[in-house]
């Protein structure tokens, strides 16, 4: 018979996770509400048992399930690799990594509970296709656009196609300031996490940018992406930008749109802004795409984007559409509700996944045009899902 988990084992696991995240005893003791860090030190040494409420709070701080610390066997560590759109600060990176990983593992758990696991159909480019250049990147973007049927205006349909056709987990999650996206590969499959706080056209570009990193992961591993340049933008990041531009601004439809706005083969600043809005990309991304296609001769792009008149026109023209996205993923939330209906997961566990209180759960759903009702039938509660029109 297997021996029960001891205070010493729990303490060792607590200490390991704390050190992995870079927290000091004092940091965690304050968050838990201990009067002195030595209380936590004694728990980690197995000299004092952790109360259930204390252990639950520690699990929350460390982004772990309670079972991680109470399991009779040492829990396996999840292996994953990732690339930040902007490398997080040293003081917060470990905590952010843990939170993002927990979200993705929760997503995988919900798929398993509902029997709706996504099948990843993405096939990374083989290493034999390197070294890359901008022509290679543009060709790959055009091939993928045709393969996925993205059409002439890819941005609006890209999120659903990434999830439905490629089987990539897509999440919107508010990360640290300055971090716009992360691509990841692990036990959960392939995933992209995008900040919901940026403008819609920036989110589209970030999504396409991270999609490149997943396809190029056999050529440049994700773990090496943010390490590939000491300063400025690395070559692989420039390739990712070029791929995103080519994917979101297909050459044929773009030329037609520009021609429709041009007068005597010239474009006004407001015309450039209008075309960028039409394709749901940033105006700067459009200008660089035009430059790459040799459709822009003068003036230099930096001169255009720093022009006060242009900046004001761009700001005013795009203000109405600058709305943040809802956090998480509609698919992940629906999976959670289905798992609740099947009795596979509690509402408390679901609320913990999404970081909301039970009393706020109905509001959380209504903000996303979803609702949840409890019906009584034969004394057995049943969760009924409905989508509000």
Residue, then its C-alpha position, 0 to 999 in steps of 0.5 A: x500500500x502506498x504511504x500517504x503524502x507527508x508534511x515533509x513532501x508537501x513542504x518540499x513541493x511548495x519550496x520547489x515551486x516557489x523557487x521555480x517562480x522566483x518568489x522569496x519567502x517574504x513575498x509569499x508569506x505576505x500574500x498568504x497573510x502570515x505574520x512572519x516568513x518563518x511560518x512558511x519556512x517551517x511549512x516548507x521544512x515539514x516542521x509545521x503542517x499547512x492548514x487546508x485554507x493555507x495550502x489552497x491559497x498557496x496553490x492559487x499563488x503558484x498557479x497549481x491545483x491543490x492535488x499537485x501538492x497532495x498527490x501520493x506520487x511526485x507530479x510530472x512537470x509539464x514540458x513546453x516551449x514558448x516565444x514572447x512577442x516581447x520578452x517579459x521583465x525578469x521580476x514577473x516572467x516566471x509568474x506569468x509563464x506559470x499562469x499562461x501554462x496553467x490556462x493552457x493545461x486547463x484548456x486541455x483538461x476541458x477538452x478531455x472532460x468533454x471528449x472534444x480534444x482538438x486535433x492539430x493539423x499544423x505541419x511545421x516547415x522542415x529544417x531542410x527548408x532553411x535558410x529562410x529569406x523574405x521570398x520564402x516567407x511570402x510564398x509560405x504565407x500565400x500557400x497557407x492563405x490558399x490552403x485555409x481559404x482565408x479569402x481576400x480579407x483574411x483578418x476577420x476569419x483568421x481567429x476561428x480558422x486557427x482554432x477550427x482548421x488548424x487545431x491551435x488553442x487561441x486565448x486572449x489574456x491580459x499579460x504584463x505591460x508591453x507583452x502582446x502575444x506568446x506562441x507555445x508548444x507543449x503537452x497541451x498542443x499548439x497555442x497562441x495567447x494574445x493580449x486583448x488590450x491592443x487595437x483589433x488590427x494589432x491583435x490580428x497582426x500579432x496572431x499572424x506573427x505568432x502563427x509564423x513562429x509555430x510553423x517555423x518552430x523546426x527551423x528556429x525553436x520557440x525557446x531561441x526566438x527571443x534570444x536571437x538578437x542582443x538589441x533591436x529586432x532579430x532577423x527571425x522577427x523580421x521574417x515573422x512580420x513579413x509573413x504576417x503582412x503577406x498573410x493579412x494583405x494578399x497581393x492581388x486583393x491589396x493591389x485592387x483595393x489600392x487601385x480603387x482608391x488611387x487618383x492619377x496613380x497617387x494616394x492621399x494619406x486618408x486613402x492609405x488609412x481607409x485601405x488599412x481599415x478595410x483589411x483590419x491591419x495597422x496603417x504601418x503594416x500596410x505601408x511596409x507591405x506596399x514597400x515590400x511589393x514596390x508599390x511605395x516609392x516616396x516619401x520614406x515610411x518613417x517620414x509618413x508615420x511620423x507626420x503629425x497630420x497623418x498621426x491625427x487622421x489615423x487616430x481619428x479615423x480608427x478610434x471607433x473600431x478600437x475596442x478590446x477583446x474579451x479575455x479567454x476564448x469562446x470555445x474554452x468557455x463553452x467547453x467549461x460549461x459543457x463539462x459542468x453540464x455533464x457533472x465533470x467539473x464544479x462551478x468553483x473549479x471553473x471560476x478558478x480557471x477564469x479568475x472570477x468569483x462565483x457571485x460574478x460568474x453570471x455577469x462574466x457569461x452575460x458579457x460574452x452573450x452566454x448564460x447558465x441556468x440551473x433547472x431542478x429535475x428529480x432533485x438533480x440539478x442540471x446546467x442548461x446552456x443558452x446563447x443570447x442573441 
